Amino acid sequence: MDQPHLTRLIKLMLLLVGNRLTTSALAKKLDCSVRTVQRSIETLKMAGIVVEYYQKGVPYLSTNKGPIKQISDLVHFSVEEAYILNKAIDSIDANNKLKTNLKEKLYNIYHHYPWMADLVVKPELGNNVEKITQAIQNEKCVEFLRYRSSNSNQVSNRKVEPYEFTTNFEQVWCYEHDSNTCKLFNISRIGQVKVTNEPWLYKEKHQHRIIDIFRNSETQYQGNVELELNVRAYNLLVEEYPLSENYLEQTSDNTWRLSAPVCNYEGPARFVLGLSDNILILGDQHFIHFVEEKIFSLQNSLRHNLSL
């Protein structure tokens, strides 16, 4: 989508909030044809944004239901996306007023709902996500009806205190009453969400997760990974894991050093083993031992397969 079309689409979204104008009047404001407005509305619908009509020819975006009150609340970014977006905004002329406005709006989105997930929710899961969102805001318990658990291989109802989404609203961290533990529940496995009037009882036990540069999540960092990378490894690292750029230091024209805390060693180990000729592992010792165990296990597996 080119810049003029994107700009027009954003302007249309803003105009549609509480709109009472006809498509003809909207077209006049946007300096385009009625057909262009209609095509833009279809684009919004395809993106999962609900466009309703007060009457024939008078479209609007409803922001009265649920916690969403402003257009900005419809847009959520992952930490990586926010980092890239900030870099893009920084590339704008420092004296440009638009730059300041964009920075302020991005900041407000994150600090208004700091616990929310990062990306736009899939439309088919929207109803369950909206109910969980309301429960988190109001600190209420919910029941996940007909939850399909892969661990127990059973379908059952689960009473929980939801408190934090993961990326793309795919999962939600909850405190489960029956097990007295914090668990991760997949949104797609929930049959239905029933919000109760019962307030949270164990808020002090809600464990909030951190996410490392390899997108692993845990309550605390497990260790610190130190690597020396050549040009190829550096390029692939920053392309696949943009947040790693905050932990990289260039040590020569062709080498970089990464020193970053990690939640577990699986993510960095996969990256290192896939680029073993391009990376030198410097630490920590626990990570070195972890990779050695991976290599040893792989060697045994290869020997076994060759002996068959």
Sequence and secondary structure as in RCSB ss.txt:
>XXXX:A:sequence
MDQPHLTRLIKLMLLLVGNRLTTSALAKKLDCSVRTVQRSIETLKMAGIVVEYYQKGVPYLSTNKGPIKQISDLV
HFSVEEAYILNKAIDSIDANNKLKTNLKEKLYNIYHHYPWMADLVVKPELGNNVEKITQAIQNEKCVEFLRYRSS
NSNQVSNRKVEPYEFTTNFEQVWCYEHDSNTCKLFNISRIGQVKVTNEPWLYKEKHQHRIIDIFRNSETQYQGNV
ELELNVRAYNLLVEEYPLSENYLEQTSDNTWRLSAPVCNYEGPARFVLGLSDNILILGDQHFIHFVEEKIFSLQN
SLRHNLSL
>XXXX:A:secstr
  HHHHHHHHHHHHHHBT    HHHHHHHHTS HHHHHHHHHHHHHTT   EEEETTEEEB   STT  SGGGG 
   HHHHHHHHHHHHTS TT HHHHHHHHHHHHHHHHSTTS SS   GGGHHHHHHHHHHHHHTEEEEEEEEEET
TTTEEEEEEEEEEEE GGGSEEEEEETTTTEEEEEEGGG SEEEEEEEE S GGG    EE TTS EESS  EEE
EEEE HHHHHHHHHH GGGGGGEEE SSS EEEEEEES SHHHHHHHHHTTTTEEEEE HHHHHHHHHHHHHHHH
HHHHHHH 
